[in-house]
Amino acid sequence: MTRLDMNTISSGFCILLQFLTFVGGIQWLSLAKMSSLSTIQIPETCDSLVGLVKRQRKICRKNIEIMDSVKNGANNAILECQYQFRNRRWNCSMVETRNIFGNVLKLGTREASFVHALSSAGVAHAVTRACSSGRLTQCGCDRTVSGPSDQGFEWSGCSDNIAFGIAFAKTFVDAREKRKRKNNKNIGRQLMNIHNNQAGRKSIENNMRIECKCHGVSGSCELRTCWRAMPTFREVGSKIKEKFDGATEVKLVYTNTLPRLVPVNPEFKAHTSSDLVYLVASPDFCEPDPKSGSLGTKGRICNKNSKAIDGCDLLCCGRGYESRKKRIVERCYCKFHWCCYVSCQECVREVEEHYCK
């Protein structure tokens, strides 16, 4: 399927759209659930996309060619979240088709701060990558980086246009938080989300690197041309995970009638724009709890030799674990035959896995 309209959106997505109107979280992440073959090519599609607020649909209609990059950014964020949290009690499980991460994101916890930062970074990264690859007409390489540098090399090549990617991500992702409300009931959560969205984007901006290429006879590097490049999204995820581990608990205060977030503990150093903040402590995620979105850790594989969070003591929350032996069949003793095929034998090995009770 290459074109979408209201008649081709599945009934499941229509149900999801109705449900998402009443729940918290990052609803636009549901774009990641679209088929990998589905593309967003016509403005009318925007009114049928699941999880977008009115302002995001307007942005979609005006920037239709960028929306596939937004979809890719959402998918990258979900996969990276699952990788970074694969050994934690909450592991970014997609609990149901109606809501990406369930009720976890309704709470102002560190987990919510991480997902907001990562998803915002995902959009900025994917849009910037599309700019550099020439897939978008609205942007291209960063042409502000050119000419000789102070370090003795020549700026050349295609520098990643991170300024465009960040600007679009800010406009699109923050649109949900900047909606007008009838009351200020959620102002603290809005400020938290906007702050963490920005922190995610800064994780890319602050870790841009210089890549170079040598020119000259036999690689003599008589001339060196360089360009600015983004870190990989895996590196971005790792940086945001570091910020998660050191996130600051904050509270809402009013200064001259203006709301702002300050550390709960006044002895702590004030957070910067690149730090993550959260409003409430996280649940322990040990037992299933629909209210908090916890699935519990029963049945999860643990490492009995580890003392970290992936170890059976911590991951299983003291409930113990059971061990099971498993036979694995894999290819081995492979040989390349000229020309041109590879022959292998099948080897069987036995491994022991440990599961939380």
C-alpha positions as CSV (number, residue, x, y, z in Angstrom):
1,M,0.0,0.0,0.0
2,T,1.6,3.3,-1.1
3,R,-1.3,5.8,-0.6
4,L,-3.5,6.2,2.4
5,D,-6.9,7.8,2.7
6,M,-9.7,7.6,5.2
7,N,-11.2,4.6,3.5
8,T,-8.0,2.5,3.7
9,I,-7.2,3.1,7.4
10,S,-8.0,-0.1,9.2
11,S,-10.9,-0.3,11.7
12,G,-8.3,-1.1,14.3
13,F,-6.6,2.2,13.9
14,C,-10.0,4.0,14.1
15,I,-10.6,2.4,17.4
16,L,-7.1,3.3,18.5
17,L,-7.8,7.0,17.6
18,Q,-10.9,7.1,19.8
19,F,-9.1,5.5,22.7
20,L,-6.0,7.7,22.5
21,T,-8.2,10.8,22.9
22,F,-8.7,9.8,26.6
23,V,-5.3,8.5,27.6
24,G,-1.9,10.1,28.4
25,G,1.4,9.3,26.7
26,I,3.0,10.1,23.4
27,Q,0.1,9.2,21.1
28,W,1.9,10.1,17.9
29,L,4.3,7.2,18.5
30,S,1.5,5.1,17.1
31,L,2.7,6.1,13.7
32,A,5.3,3.4,14.2
33,K,2.5,0.8,14.0
34,M,1.8,1.7,10.3
35,S,2.9,-0.9,7.8
36,S,6.5,-0.5,6.7
37,L,5.2,-0.4,3.2
38,S,2.7,2.4,4.0
39,T,3.8,5.9,3.1
40,I,2.2,9.3,3.9
41,Q,1.9,11.0,0.5
42,I,-1.2,13.2,0.4
43,P,-2.4,15.9,2.9
44,E,-5.8,14.2,3.3
45,T,-4.0,11.3,5.0
46,C,-3.1,13.6,8.0
47,D,-6.7,13.8,9.2
48,S,-6.8,10.0,9.5
49,L,-3.4,9.4,11.2
50,V,-3.7,8.0,14.7
51,G,-2.7,9.9,17.8
52,L,-2.1,13.4,16.3
53,V,-3.6,16.5,17.9
54,K,-5.1,19.3,15.8
55,R,-1.9,21.3,15.6
56,Q,0.1,18.2,14.6
57,R,-2.3,17.4,11.8
58,K,-1.9,21.0,10.5
59,I,1.9,20.6,10.6
60,C,1.4,17.2,8.8
61,R,-0.6,18.8,6.0
62,K,2.0,21.5,5.4
63,N,4.9,19.2,5.6
64,I,3.6,16.0,4.0
65,E,7.0,14.8,2.6
66,I,8.5,14.9,6.1
67,M,5.9,12.7,7.7
68,D,7.5,9.4,6.6
69,S,10.6,10.5,8.5
70,V,8.5,11.2,11.6
71,K,7.1,7.6,11.3
72,N,10.7,6.3,11.0
73,G,11.7,8.4,14.0
74,A,8.9,7.0,16.1
75,N,9.8,3.4,15.1
76,N,13.5,4.0,15.9
77,A,12.6,5.5,19.3
78,I,10.6,2.4,20.3
79,L,13.3,0.0,19.2
80,E,16.0,1.9,20.9
81,C,13.9,2.1,24.1
82,Q,13.6,-1.6,24.1
83,Y,17.3,-2.0,23.6
84,Q,18.4,0.4,26.3
85,F,15.9,-1.1,28.8
86,R,16.2,-4.7,27.8
87,N,17.6,-5.7,31.2
88,R,15.5,-3.5,33.4
89,R,12.2,-4.4,35.2
90,W,10.4,-2.1,32.9
91,N,11.6,-3.0,29.4
92,C,9.5,-0.8,27.1
93,S,7.1,-3.6,26.3
94,M,4.4,-2.6,23.9
95,V,1.5,-3.9,26.0
96,E,-1.4,-3.7,23.6
97,T,-2.3,-2.3,20.2
98,R,-4.3,0.5,21.6
99,N,-1.5,2.2,23.5
100,I,2.2,2.0,22.8
101,F,3.5,1.7,26.4
102,G,0.3,1.4,28.3
103,N,-0.2,3.6,31.4
104,V,3.5,4.0,32.2
105,L,3.7,7.2,30.3
106,K,0.6,8.7,32.1
107,L,2.8,9.1,35.2
108,G,5.4,11.8,35.4
109,T,8.2,9.3,36.2
110,R,11.8,8.9,35.0
111,E,10.6,6.3,32.5
112,A,8.2,8.9,30.9
113,S,11.0,11.4,30.8
114,F,13.2,9.0,29.0
115,V,10.6,8.1,26.4
116,H,9.8,11.8,25.7
117,A,13.5,12.6,25.3
118,L,14.1,9.6,23.1
119,S,11.1,10.1,20.8
120,S,11.9,13.8,20.3
121,A,15.4,12.8,19.4
122,G,14.1,10.1,17.1
123,V,12.2,12.6,15.0
124,A,15.1,15.1,14.9
125,H,17.6,12.3,13.9
126,A,15.3,10.8,11.2
127,V,14.4,14.2,9.6
128,T,18.1,15.3,9.6
129,R,19.1,12.0,8.0
130,A,16.5,12.4,5.3
131,C,17.7,16.0,4.6
132,S,21.3,14.8,4.1
133,S,20.3,11.9,1.9
134,G,18.4,14.2,-0.5
135,R,15.0,12.7,0.1
136,L,13.4,16.1,1.1
137,T,12.9,19.2,-1.0
138,Q,12.6,21.5,2.0
139,C,16.1,20.9,3.2
140,G,19.5,19.5,2.3
141,C,23.1,19.6,3.6
142,D,24.1,22.3,6.1
143,R,25.5,25.0,3.8
144,T,26.5,27.3,6.7
145,V,29.5,25.1,7.3
146,S,32.0,25.9,4.4
147,G,35.4,27.4,3.6
148,P,38.7,27.0,5.5
149,S,38.6,26.1,9.2
150,D,40.8,27.3,12.1
151,Q,42.0,23.8,12.5
152,G,43.7,23.8,9.1
153,F,41.2,21.7,7.1
154,E,38.6,22.7,4.5
155,W,34.9,22.4,5.3
156,S,33.3,20.4,2.5
157,G,31.1,17.4,1.9
158,C,27.6,17.1,3.2
159,S,27.3,18.3,6.8
160,D,24.2,17.1,8.6
161,N,21.6,19.8,8.8
162,I,20.8,19.3,12.4
163,A,19.3,22.8,12.8
164,F,16.5,21.9,10.4
165,G,15.9,18.5,12.1
166,I,15.7,20.0,15.6
167,A,13.5,22.9,14.5
168,F,11.0,20.5,12.9
169,A,11.0,18.1,15.8
170,K,10.4,20.9,18.2
171,T,7.5,22.2,16.2
172,F,5.9,18.8,15.7
173,V,6.6,17.0,19.0
174,D,6.0,19.9,21.4
175,A,2.7,20.8,19.7
176,R,0.9,18.4,21.9
177,E,2.2,20.0,25.1
178,K,1.5,23.6,23.9
179,R,-2.2,23.1,23.4
180,K,-4.4,25.6,25.2
181,R,-6.0,24.1,28.3
182,K,-9.1,25.2,30.2
183,N,-7.2,25.0,33.4
184,N,-3.6,24.6,34.7
185,K,-4.1,21.2,36.1
186,N,-1.4,19.6,33.9
187,I,1.0,22.6,33.7
188,G,3.7,20.7,35.7
189,R,3.5,17.7,33.4
190,Q,3.5,19.9,30.3
191,L,6.7,21.7,31.5
192,M,8.3,18.4,32.3
193,N,7.5,17.0,28.8
194,I,8.7,20.1,27.0
195,H,11.9,20.1,29.0
196,N,12.6,16.4,28.3
197,N,11.7,16.8,24.6
198,Q,14.4,19.5,24.4
199,A,16.9,17.4,26.3
200,G,16.5,14.6,23.8
201,R,17.2,16.9,20.9
202,K,20.2,18.3,22.7
203,S,21.6,14.8,23.0
204,I,22.2,15.0,19.2
205,E,23.2,18.6,19.0
206,N,25.8,18.3,21.8
207,N,27.4,15.2,20.3
208,M,27.8,16.2,16.7
209,R,31.3,15.2,15.5
210,I,33.7,16.1,12.7
211,E,34.4,13.5,10.0
212,C,37.2,14.0,7.5
213,K,38.6,12.6,4.3
214,C,42.2,12.9,3.1
215,H,43.2,14.0,-0.4
216,G,46.6,13.7,-2.0
217,V,49.0,11.2,-3.7
218,S,49.0,7.8,-2.0
219,G,46.9,9.1,0.9
220,S,49.4,11.8,1.8
221,C,46.6,14.0,3.2
222,E,47.9,17.1,1.6
223,L,44.4,18.4,1.8
224,R,41.8,17.4,4.4
225,T,38.1,18.0,3.9
226,C,35.7,17.7,6.8
227,W,32.0,17.9,7.6
228,R,29.8,17.7,10.6
229,A,28.0,14.4,11.2
230,M,25.4,13.3,13.7
231,P,26.1,10.5,16.2
232,T,24.4,7.2,15.4
233,F,21.0,6.8,17.1
234,R,22.4,4.0,19.2
235,E,24.9,6.6,20.6
236,V,22.1,9.0,21.1
237,G,20.1,6.4,23.0
238,S,23.1,5.6,25.3
239,K,23.5,9.3,26.0
240,I,19.9,9.7,27.0
241,K,20.1,6.6,29.1
242,E,23.0,8.2,31.0
243,K,20.7,11.2,31.6
244,F,18.0,8.8,32.8
245,D,20.2,7.3,35.4
246,G,21.0,10.8,36.7
247,A,17.6,12.4,36.3
248,T,16.5,15.1,38.7
249,E,13.2,15.0,40.7
250,V,11.5,18.3,40.4
251,K,8.4,20.1,41.6
252,L,6.3,23.0,40.2
253,V,6.7,26.4,41.8
254,Y,5.5,29.9,40.7
255,T,7.9,32.8,40.5
256,N,6.2,36.1,39.8
257,T,3.2,34.1,38.7
258,L,5.3,32.2,36.1
259,P,5.4,28.4,36.6
260,R,8.8,26.6,36.6
261,L,10.3,23.4,37.7
262,V,12.9,23.3,40.5
263,P,14.7,20.4,42.3
264,V,12.7,18.8,45.1
265,N,15.9,18.7,47.1
266,P,17.3,22.2,47.4
267,E,20.8,20.9,48.0
268,F,20.9,19.4,44.5
269,K,22.4,21.4,41.7
270,A,19.8,22.9,39.3
271,H,19.3,20.8,36.2
272,T,20.5,22.0,32.9
273,S,18.6,22.0,29.6
274,S,20.2,18.7,28.6
275,D,19.3,16.9,31.8
276,L,16.2,14.8,32.3
277,V,13.6,15.7,35.0
278,Y,10.7,13.9,36.5
279,L,7.8,14.7,38.9
280,V,7.0,11.4,40.7
281,A,9.0,8.4,41.8
282,S,8.7,5.3,39.7
283,P,6.9,2.2,40.8
284,D,9.1,-0.9,41.4
285,F,7.6,-2.7,38.4
286,C,7.9,-6.0,40.3
287,E,4.2,-7.0,40.2
288,P,1.5,-6.5,37.5
289,D,-0.4,-3.3,38.1
290,P,-2.7,-2.0,35.4
291,K,-2.9,1.4,37.0
292,S,0.8,2.1,36.7
293,G,1.2,0.1,33.6
294,S,3.6,-2.4,35.2
295,L,3.6,-5.9,33.7
296,G,5.7,-7.4,36.5
297,T,8.8,-9.5,36.0
298,K,7.4,-13.0,36.3
299,G,8.7,-15.2,33.5
300,R,11.5,-12.7,32.5
301,I,15.0,-14.2,31.8
302,C,17.6,-13.2,34.3
303,N,21.3,-13.5,34.8
304,K,22.1,-15.5,37.9
305,N,25.7,-14.4,37.9
306,S,25.0,-10.7,37.8
307,K,24.7,-8.4,40.7
308,A,23.3,-5.6,38.5
309,I,19.6,-4.9,37.7
310,D,19.6,-7.8,35.2
311,G,20.6,-10.2,37.9
312,C,18.1,-12.7,39.2
313,D,18.1,-11.2,42.7
314,L,17.1,-7.7,41.5
315,L,15.1,-8.5,38.4
316,C,13.0,-11.1,40.2
317,C,12.4,-8.8,43.1
318,G,13.5,-11.5,45.6
319,R,10.9,-14.0,44.5
320,G,13.6,-16.4,43.2
321,Y,14.0,-18.1,39.8
322,E,13.8,-21.4,38.1
323,S,16.3,-22.8,35.7
324,R,15.5,-24.6,32.5
325,K,17.9,-26.3,30.0
326,K,17.5,-25.6,26.4
327,R,18.9,-27.3,23.3
328,I,20.1,-25.0,20.5
329,V,20.8,-26.2,17.0
330,E,23.2,-23.9,15.1
331,R,25.4,-24.0,12.0
332,C,29.1,-24.8,12.6
333,Y,32.3,-25.9,11.0
334,C,31.4,-23.9,7.9
335,K,33.6,-24.2,4.8
336,F,33.7,-22.1,1.6
337,H,33.9,-24.1,-1.6
338,W,35.3,-22.7,-4.8
339,C,33.1,-21.6,-6.5
340,C,30.8,-20.6,-4.9
341,Y,28.9,-22.0,-1.9
342,V,29.3,-22.6,1.8
343,S,28.6,-25.9,3.5
344,C,28.1,-26.2,7.2
345,Q,27.4,-28.9,9.8
346,E,24.7,-28.7,12.4
347,C,25.9,-28.6,16.0
348,V,23.7,-29.0,19.1
349,R,24.6,-27.4,22.4
350,E,22.8,-27.2,25.7
351,V,22.3,-23.9,27.5
352,E,20.7,-23.1,30.9
353,E,18.3,-20.2,31.2
354,H,16.9,-18.7,34.3
355,Y,13.4,-17.3,34.7
356,C,11.9,-15.2,37.4
357,K,9.2,-16.8,39.5
